[in-house]
């Protein structure tokens, strides 16, 4: 469904002047800047907390970034459709760099959280618009292969982030964990402005400010409830926020129906392949957070392995993902979008079964293989989804369509973190109440520190480890359920669609 408007928006001059390899390099730099931020900050957080204090606010350093990123991603996607990719991506990178500079100068945990909000505000533009630019400058046949290159950025950052973060913290200072972004961002901006040329149709736009406001209220309140609700779901504050989110969502849907240029054109969701891709991205987002959040806990607490081994078992997912994304590019052109997605769905199930059957005696290799298989499943499905979406809509909707898919995965991550975290705590509380009433969920922390763990009596350690195993297996059964749901949705993908099935 590539449209005539797309041709006029890109323009013949872009085809003559845009240097695709250099634009791709600039886009990958921008994505790497955003991708490495997550892993490098995680590595530096113990040193940051030791310096700034405020351990109680630990999770908000990540939540603030996630909140702002999720709130803005759809708005940036729409703005890029109205005004072009280059100015909006430039704005996002500049704001991200300002936030990064300020984070490095933070003198307290509260100021760091505020600066992370600024960083997240810029980050919302980076990944979706960078991915959209690739959709613009490459043909449908080329996109599949190039999306594999973009996915490799996440794999490289997952390996490089902890290593670079560890070196900076140990030999320089945690401040440089944030400042390392500055040269990457500047190089990316230079490449974009020198080599990407857009001819966006000049016309007066009616920006849907009201829709943007309702969307921001809906997402920010929902994310806050999911991230911070925890055991307070019955409190009047949380219930009030949940109601506010629901009312704002209703107002947003009503506003989008009457706006001439809506932030979220619901017409794109009527396309069956896009609807399935977005809903499945939500369910795979739950799977992703379930593995990445709780696998290290199992490897350290139950298998009694050091943190570096626990990190390795998770890194294999980031190796499987880009490999599968690259293979996905070839599979899309040979067996088509539907069969590629189904293959990915099957790998998600096989990987999840590995975690359900994992025990203390399985060893970290078992955990690493399961993680790798889930990474393969994520790589096959996510690449197929993006390529299909970008081939189904024209230039004027490609930005918001790409952003919507990424937003759904973000939402899945947040829902998964809250849902699975609640299940874990509930099951552990239930187990300890039956075995030893003096133990609580917080006592499981002892298992994650080898010196503290060694001081435990064998009977107490056995109860703690069995309780953690029982609870994590429940979490992994939920992850497996979501893997089956994902495959079920994928089976509803139409056999004939824009991705050359």
Helices and strands as residue ranges (DSSP letters): H 4-17, H 20-52, G 55-57, H 58-83, H 85-104, H 109-137, H 140-171, H 175-179, H 181-195, H 209-228, G 230-232, H 236-258, G 266-270, H 272-301, H 307-334, H 337-356, G 360-362, H 364-392, H 395-435, G 441-448, H 450-454, H 458-490
